[in-house]
Amino acid sequence: MQNASQVVHSFKEHFSTDYRVFFSPGRINLIGEHIDYNDGFVLPAAINKGIWFAIAPNNTNTANFIAADNNEQFSIKLSEIKNIAGWKSYVLGVLYILQKKQYIVNGFDCVFGGNVPQGAGLSSSAALETGLLYALNQLFNLNITTLQLAKFAQMAEHAYPGTKCGIMDMFASLHGKKDHCILLDCTTLSFEYFPLLLTDYEWVLINSNVEHSLNDGAYNNRREVATEALSLFQSINKNITSYRNIVPAIIEQFKYALSEEEFKRSLYITQEIERVQLAAAYLKNGNVPEFGKLMYKTHDGLSNLYQVSCVELDYLVAQAKLHNGVIGARLMGGGFGGCTINLIEKKQRDNIIINITTAYKNTFNIQPEVYVVESSDGTHELFDVAS
C-alpha cells in the first residue's frame, strides 16, 4: 500500500524530470448492484482510498510504467500497443482506446500506487483507468470531457481486461464529491448529488479476503442471461426498451416462459431498480434506518436471485444482522468475494467490528480486513506533494 509521498519518492528515484501528481479514488456503491449495465439507477460515492499517479512526458515514443505497490515495471512503444495480462492490461487498454479515438499521446513516465485494496470490490481497476486517462488528458491537453473520460475508461476495460462492466465505477471515480453520493441514471447518464448526512452512522467495509476475479466468465454470464431475458420481454411487448419498463410483477407473470436462471436474474434487476429509487428518497429525507433495511434486502437478492454471493459474504451479513448497531449490510461490488458494506452506529463500531471479525476468523480461519471510509472528491490533480 502506497501514499502520495511514496509514489512521488519512487518517481524521483527512477526519473529525473519534473512531474505532476494526480489522485483517483475508489468507490463504494451504497445500493444498486449489478444494474448499471441493465439501464438501472445506482447510488455510488467516491471514497478516500484510491491510487496516486506521478507522471511526466519524456519526449520519446515510449511509455514507462512502475507499479509501486508490487515493485513491477515495464515499458512499451506507443506504436506497438498490445494486450498483456495482469495489471498491465488496464493501463494498456487506456492507451489502446486513446489511439483508437485518434488522440495523440506522446511518451511519458508514470509511477502509480495506492491504498485501495485489489479484489475487494472497491474498483481499484476503475481508479487505475480513470486516473491514467485523467492524467494523460491534462498532460497532453487532449480536451476530453469528464463524461467522455468515463466512457473511455469503460471501453478500455471491455477491450483489454475483457470485463463487460457498466459505467458506474468509472463515473463515480471521476464525478465524486466529498460528503455526497451520486444518483446516476445509467440510461441517460444524467446524475444528481445527494448529501450524505449520516450523523450517528458511518460506512465500514469488511473485506472477506476471499479473492475473486470478474474476468473468469461469471460476471459476463450474468450480463448475458439478463440480456437474453430482456429480449424475450421485448418480443412480447415492443414498447419495452429496457428493464426500466418492467416491474417485478411482470417477471412473476411470465415466469413460465423463462428459464429458472433468467427468472431469478430479471426479478432481481427489476426489484433493485425500484429499491434504488426508494433509497434515494430515504436519503433525501434523512431516513437512514430505512435506507439500511433496503441494504439487507439487496443482499438477499444478490445472494438468492442474482447468485453472486458466497458463503463467506453471507456469513458476514448474517453476523451484522445480530447487532442492533448495524442498520444495514450487504455484499458490495461484483461479488464472488470481496467486501461487505456496513452502515454502523459510530459509538458501537469498535465492539461490533471485533465481534464480527472474530466470529469470521473462528469460522473460516481467514482474517478479514476492515476499512472505515469517507466520501471523497473525484479524480483530481494534487499540488505540493512532498516526497
C-alpha positions as CSV (number, residue, x, y, z in Angstrom):
1,M,0.0,0.0,0.0
2,Q,1.4,3.4,-1.1
3,N,0.6,7.0,-0.4
4,A,1.2,10.1,-2.4
5,S,4.6,10.9,-0.9
6,Q,5.9,7.3,-1.5
7,V,4.7,7.4,-5.2
8,V,6.5,10.8,-5.7
9,H,9.6,9.4,-4.0
10,S,9.6,6.4,-6.3
11,F,9.2,8.7,-9.3
12,K,12.2,10.8,-8.3
13,E,14.3,7.6,-7.8
14,H,13.7,6.4,-11.3
15,F,13.1,9.6,-13.4
16,S,14.8,12.9,-13.1
17,T,12.1,15.2,-14.8
18,D,9.5,17.4,-13.3
19,Y,6.3,15.6,-12.6
20,R,2.6,16.2,-11.9
21,V,0.6,14.3,-9.3
22,F,-3.0,13.0,-9.6
23,F,-5.3,11.1,-7.3
24,S,-8.1,8.8,-8.5
25,P,-10.5,7.4,-5.8
26,G,-12.0,4.0,-5.5
27,R,-15.7,3.9,-4.9
28,I,-18.4,2.4,-2.7
29,N,-21.9,1.7,-4.1
30,L,-24.5,2.3,-1.5
31,I,-27.2,0.5,-3.3
32,G,-27.9,-0.5,-6.9
33,E,-25.7,-3.5,-7.5
34,H,-25.3,-5.2,-11.0
35,I,-27.9,-2.9,-12.5
36,D,-25.6,-0.3,-14.1
37,Y,-25.3,-2.5,-17.2
38,N,-29.0,-3.1,-17.1
39,D,-30.0,0.5,-17.6
40,G,-30.9,1.0,-13.9
41,F,-30.1,3.6,-11.3
42,V,-27.1,3.4,-8.9
43,L,-26.0,5.3,-5.9
44,P,-22.2,5.3,-5.6
45,A,-19.8,7.6,-3.8
46,A,-16.1,8.2,-4.4
47,I,-14.0,7.3,-1.3
48,N,-10.8,8.5,0.4
49,K,-8.9,5.4,-0.7
50,G,-7.5,5.3,-4.2
51,I,-4.5,5.5,-6.5
52,W,-1.9,8.2,-6.8
53,F,0.0,8.9,-10.0
54,A,3.2,10.8,-10.6
55,I,3.6,11.4,-14.3
56,A,5.7,13.4,-16.8
57,P,6.2,13.5,-20.6
58,N,9.6,12.1,-21.7
59,N,9.8,13.3,-25.3
60,T,10.1,9.8,-26.7
61,N,7.7,7.2,-28.2
62,T,7.8,5.0,-25.1
63,A,5.5,4.8,-22.1
64,N,7.3,3.7,-18.9
65,F,5.2,2.4,-16.0
66,I,6.2,1.5,-12.5
67,A,3.6,-0.2,-10.3
68,A,4.9,0.9,-6.9
69,D,2.7,-1.4,-4.9
70,N,4.3,-4.6,-6.2
71,N,7.5,-3.0,-7.4
72,E,7.0,-4.0,-11.1
73,Q,7.8,-2.0,-14.1
74,F,7.5,-2.3,-17.9
75,S,8.0,-0.1,-21.0
76,I,6.2,-0.2,-24.3
77,K,6.5,1.7,-27.5
78,L,3.3,3.6,-28.3
79,S,3.5,2.3,-31.8
80,E,3.3,-1.3,-30.5
81,I,0.4,-1.3,-28.1
82,K,-0.9,-4.8,-27.4
83,N,-2.7,-6.6,-24.6
84,I,-0.6,-8.0,-21.8
85,A,-2.2,-10.0,-19.0
86,G,-2.4,-8.7,-15.4
87,W,-2.4,-5.1,-14.3
88,K,-0.7,-4.1,-17.5
89,S,-3.9,-4.8,-19.4
90,Y,-5.7,-2.0,-17.6
91,V,-3.2,0.7,-18.5
92,L,-2.6,-0.6,-22.0
93,G,-6.4,-0.7,-22.6
94,V,-6.4,3.1,-21.8
95,L,-3.6,3.7,-24.4
96,Y,-5.4,1.5,-26.9
97,I,-8.7,3.4,-26.6
98,L,-7.0,6.8,-26.9
99,Q,-5.2,5.7,-30.0
100,K,-8.4,4.2,-31.4
101,K,-10.2,7.5,-30.8
102,Q,-7.3,9.3,-32.6
103,Y,-6.0,11.3,-29.6
104,I,-2.2,12.0,-29.8
105,V,-0.4,10.8,-26.7
106,N,3.4,11.0,-26.7
107,G,5.8,9.1,-24.5
108,F,5.6,9.5,-20.7
109,D,6.9,8.1,-17.4
110,C,4.4,7.1,-14.8
111,V,4.6,5.7,-11.3
112,F,1.4,4.7,-9.6
113,G,0.4,3.2,-6.3
114,G,-2.3,3.4,-3.7
115,N,-4.3,2.2,-0.8
116,V,-7.4,0.8,-2.4
117,P,-7.3,-3.0,-2.0
118,Q,-7.4,-5.1,-5.1
119,G,-10.1,-7.7,-5.4
120,A,-12.1,-6.1,-2.6
121,G,-14.9,-4.7,-4.7
122,L,-13.7,-1.1,-4.3
123,S,-13.0,-0.6,-8.0
124,S,-9.2,-0.4,-8.0
125,S,-9.3,-1.2,-11.7
126,A,-11.6,1.8,-12.4
127,A,-9.4,4.1,-10.3
128,L,-6.4,3.0,-12.3
129,E,-8.1,3.5,-15.7
130,T,-9.7,6.8,-14.9
131,G,-6.6,8.2,-13.1
132,L,-4.4,7.4,-16.0
133,L,-6.9,8.8,-18.5
134,Y,-7.4,12.0,-16.5
135,A,-3.6,12.5,-16.1
136,L,-2.9,12.0,-19.8
137,N,-5.8,14.3,-20.7
138,Q,-4.2,17.0,-18.6
139,L,-0.6,16.2,-19.6
140,F,-1.2,16.4,-23.3
141,N,-4.1,18.8,-23.4
142,L,-6.5,16.4,-25.1
143,N,-9.6,18.4,-24.1
144,I,-11.7,15.3,-23.3
145,T,-14.7,15.9,-21.2
146,T,-15.1,14.2,-17.8
147,L,-18.1,12.2,-19.1
148,Q,-16.1,11.1,-22.1
149,L,-13.3,10.0,-19.9
150,A,-15.7,7.7,-18.0
151,K,-16.9,6.2,-21.3
152,F,-13.3,5.7,-22.5
153,A,-12.4,4.0,-19.2
154,Q,-15.3,1.6,-19.6
155,M,-14.3,0.9,-23.2
156,A,-10.7,0.3,-22.0
157,E,-11.9,-2.4,-19.6
158,H,-14.1,-4.0,-22.2
159,A,-11.3,-4.0,-24.7
160,Y,-8.3,-5.5,-22.9
161,P,-9.1,-6.9,-19.5
162,G,-12.3,-8.1,-21.1
163,T,-14.8,-7.4,-18.2
164,K,-18.0,-6.2,-19.7
165,C,-18.6,-3.8,-16.8
166,G,-21.1,-0.9,-16.7
167,I,-20.0,2.7,-16.4
168,M,-20.8,3.2,-12.7
169,D,-17.3,2.6,-11.3
170,M,-15.6,5.0,-13.7
171,F,-18.3,7.6,-13.5
172,A,-18.1,7.7,-9.7
173,S,-14.4,7.8,-9.6
174,L,-14.4,10.9,-11.9
175,H,-17.5,12.7,-10.6
176,G,-17.2,12.1,-6.9
177,K,-18.0,14.9,-4.5
178,K,-17.0,14.9,-0.8
179,D,-19.9,14.4,1.6
180,H,-22.2,13.4,-1.2
181,C,-23.3,10.3,-3.2
182,I,-24.4,10.3,-6.8
183,L,-27.8,9.1,-8.1
184,L,-26.8,8.1,-11.6
185,D,-29.2,7.2,-14.3
186,C,-27.4,4.5,-16.3
187,T,-29.6,5.0,-19.3
188,T,-29.1,8.7,-19.9
189,L,-26.0,9.3,-17.6
190,S,-27.8,12.2,-16.0
191,F,-27.0,12.4,-12.3
192,E,-27.8,14.2,-9.1
193,Y,-25.8,14.7,-5.9
194,F,-27.4,13.7,-2.6
195,P,-25.8,14.9,0.7
196,L,-24.6,12.0,2.9
197,L,-26.0,13.2,6.2
198,L,-25.3,10.1,8.3
199,T,-24.9,11.9,11.7
200,D,-24.6,8.9,14.1
201,Y,-23.5,6.3,11.5
202,E,-20.6,5.6,9.2
203,W,-19.6,3.3,6.4
204,V,-17.5,0.3,7.4
205,L,-16.2,-2.2,4.8
206,I,-15.2,-5.7,5.9
207,N,-13.1,-7.5,3.4
208,S,-13.7,-11.2,3.4
209,N,-10.3,-11.8,1.9
210,V,-11.8,-14.3,-0.4
211,E,-10.2,-13.4,-3.7
212,H,-12.3,-13.0,-6.8
213,S,-11.7,-12.2,-10.4
214,L,-14.5,-11.0,-12.6
215,N,-13.0,-11.8,-15.9
216,D,-13.4,-15.5,-15.3
217,G,-16.8,-15.5,-17.1
218,A,-19.1,-15.4,-14.1
219,Y,-19.7,-11.7,-14.3
220,N,-20.2,-11.7,-18.1
221,N,-22.5,-14.7,-17.8
222,R,-24.9,-12.6,-15.5
223,R,-25.0,-9.9,-18.1
224,E,-25.7,-12.3,-21.0
225,V,-28.5,-14.0,-19.1
226,A,-30.1,-10.7,-18.2
227,T,-29.9,-9.6,-21.9
228,E,-31.5,-12.9,-23.1
229,A,-34.4,-12.5,-20.6
230,L,-34.9,-8.9,-21.7
231,S,-35.0,-9.9,-25.3
232,L,-37.9,-12.3,-24.5
233,F,-39.9,-9.5,-22.9
234,Q,-39.2,-7.2,-25.9
235,S,-40.6,-9.9,-28.2
236,I,-43.8,-9.9,-26.2
237,N,-44.1,-6.1,-26.0
238,K,-42.4,-3.8,-28.5
239,N,-42.7,-0.9,-26.1
240,I,-40.2,-2.4,-23.7
241,T,-36.8,-0.8,-24.3
242,S,-35.0,-1.8,-21.1
243,Y,-35.6,-3.3,-17.6
244,R,-36.8,0.2,-16.6
245,N,-40.1,-0.6,-18.4
246,I,-40.7,-3.8,-16.4
247,V,-41.9,-4.1,-12.9
248,P,-41.3,-7.3,-10.7
249,A,-45.0,-8.3,-11.1
250,I,-44.4,-8.7,-14.9
251,I,-41.5,-11.0,-14.3
252,E,-43.7,-13.2,-12.0
253,Q,-46.4,-13.2,-14.6
254,F,-44.1,-14.6,-17.3
255,K,-42.2,-16.9,-15.1
256,Y,-43.4,-19.9,-17.2
257,A,-41.6,-18.5,-20.3
258,L,-38.3,-18.1,-18.6
259,S,-35.6,-20.5,-17.5
260,E,-35.0,-20.6,-13.8
261,E,-31.8,-18.6,-14.3
262,E,-33.5,-16.0,-16.4
263,F,-36.3,-15.6,-14.0
264,K,-34.1,-15.1,-11.0
265,R,-31.8,-12.6,-12.7
266,S,-34.5,-10.5,-14.2
267,L,-36.6,-10.5,-11.0
268,Y,-33.6,-9.2,-9.0
269,I,-32.9,-6.5,-11.6
270,T,-36.4,-5.1,-11.5
271,Q,-36.6,-5.2,-7.7
272,E,-33.2,-3.5,-7.3
273,I,-34.2,-0.7,-9.7
274,E,-37.2,0.0,-7.5
275,R,-35.1,-0.2,-4.4
276,V,-32.6,2.5,-5.6
277,Q,-35.4,5.0,-6.2
278,L,-36.8,4.3,-2.7
279,A,-33.3,4.5,-1.2
280,A,-32.6,7.9,-2.8
281,A,-35.9,9.2,-1.3
282,Y,-34.9,8.0,2.2
283,L,-31.5,9.7,1.9
284,K,-33.1,12.9,0.8
285,N,-35.4,12.8,3.8
286,G,-32.6,11.8,6.2
287,N,-34.2,8.5,7.0
288,V,-31.0,6.5,7.4
289,P,-32.6,3.5,9.3
290,E,-35.0,2.7,6.4
291,F,-32.1,3.1,3.9
292,G,-30.3,0.4,5.9
293,K,-33.2,-2.0,5.7
294,L,-33.0,-1.8,1.9
295,M,-29.3,-2.7,2.0
296,Y,-30.3,-6.0,3.7
297,K,-32.9,-6.6,1.0
298,T,-30.4,-6.0,-1.7
299,H,-28.0,-8.6,-0.2
300,D,-30.8,-11.2,-0.1
301,G,-31.4,-10.5,-3.8
302,L,-27.8,-10.7,-4.7
303,S,-27.4,-14.0,-2.8
304,N,-30.6,-15.8,-3.8
305,L,-31.6,-14.3,-7.1
306,Y,-28.5,-12.9,-8.8
307,Q,-26.4,-15.5,-7.1
308,V,-23.1,-13.6,-6.9
309,S,-22.5,-14.0,-3.2
310,C,-20.6,-16.8,-1.4
311,V,-20.7,-18.4,2.0
312,E,-18.2,-16.0,3.4
313,L,-20.1,-12.9,2.4
314,D,-23.4,-14.4,3.5
315,Y,-21.8,-15.1,6.9
316,L,-20.6,-11.6,7.3
317,V,-24.0,-10.1,6.6
318,A,-25.7,-12.7,8.9
319,Q,-23.3,-11.6,11.7
320,A,-24.1,-8.0,11.0
321,K,-27.8,-8.6,11.5
322,L,-27.1,-9.9,15.0
323,H,-26.1,-6.4,16.1
324,N,-28.6,-3.6,16.6
325,G,-25.9,-1.1,15.8
326,V,-25.6,-2.3,12.2
327,I,-28.7,-0.9,10.5
328,G,-27.7,-2.2,7.0
329,A,-25.2,-4.5,5.4
330,R,-24.7,-6.2,2.0
331,L,-22.1,-7.5,-0.3
332,M,-20.6,-4.8,-2.5
333,G,-19.1,-4.9,-5.9
334,G,-19.2,-7.7,-8.5
335,G,-19.4,-10.4,-5.8
336,F,-17.9,-13.8,-5.5
337,G,-15.8,-12.4,-2.6
338,G,-14.6,-9.0,-1.7
339,C,-16.2,-6.7,0.8
340,T,-19.4,-6.2,2.6
341,I,-20.5,-2.6,3.2
342,N,-22.0,-2.0,6.6
343,L,-23.8,1.1,8.0
344,I,-22.8,1.1,11.6
345,E,-23.6,3.3,14.6
346,K,-20.4,5.2,15.4
347,K,-20.5,4.6,19.2
348,Q,-20.8,0.8,18.8
349,R,-18.4,0.5,15.8
350,D,-15.3,-0.9,17.6
351,N,-17.1,-3.6,19.6
352,I,-19.2,-4.6,16.6
353,I,-16.1,-4.9,14.4
354,I,-14.3,-7.1,17.0
355,N,-17.3,-9.4,17.3
356,I,-17.9,-9.9,13.6
357,T,-14.2,-10.3,12.6
358,T,-13.6,-12.7,15.5
359,A,-16.5,-14.9,14.6
360,Y,-15.5,-14.8,10.9
361,K,-11.9,-15.8,11.8
362,N,-13.1,-18.6,14.0
363,T,-15.4,-20.0,11.3
364,F,-13.3,-19.7,8.2
365,N,-9.7,-19.3,9.6
366,I,-9.4,-16.2,7.4
367,Q,-8.5,-12.8,9.0
368,P,-10.8,-10.2,7.5
369,E,-9.7,-6.6,6.9
370,V,-11.7,-3.6,8.0
371,Y,-11.8,-0.2,6.3
372,V,-13.7,2.8,7.7
373,V,-14.3,5.0,4.6
374,E,-15.5,8.5,3.9
375,S,-16.8,10.1,0.7
376,S,-14.2,11.9,-1.4
377,D,-13.9,14.3,-4.4
378,G,-13.4,12.6,-7.7
379,T,-10.2,12.3,-9.7
380,H,-8.1,15.4,-9.5
381,E,-4.6,16.9,-9.5
382,L,-2.6,17.4,-6.3
383,F,-0.1,20.1,-5.7
384,D,2.8,20.5,-3.2
385,V,3.1,16.8,-2.5
386,A,6.3,16.2,-0.6
387,S,8.4,13.0,-1.2
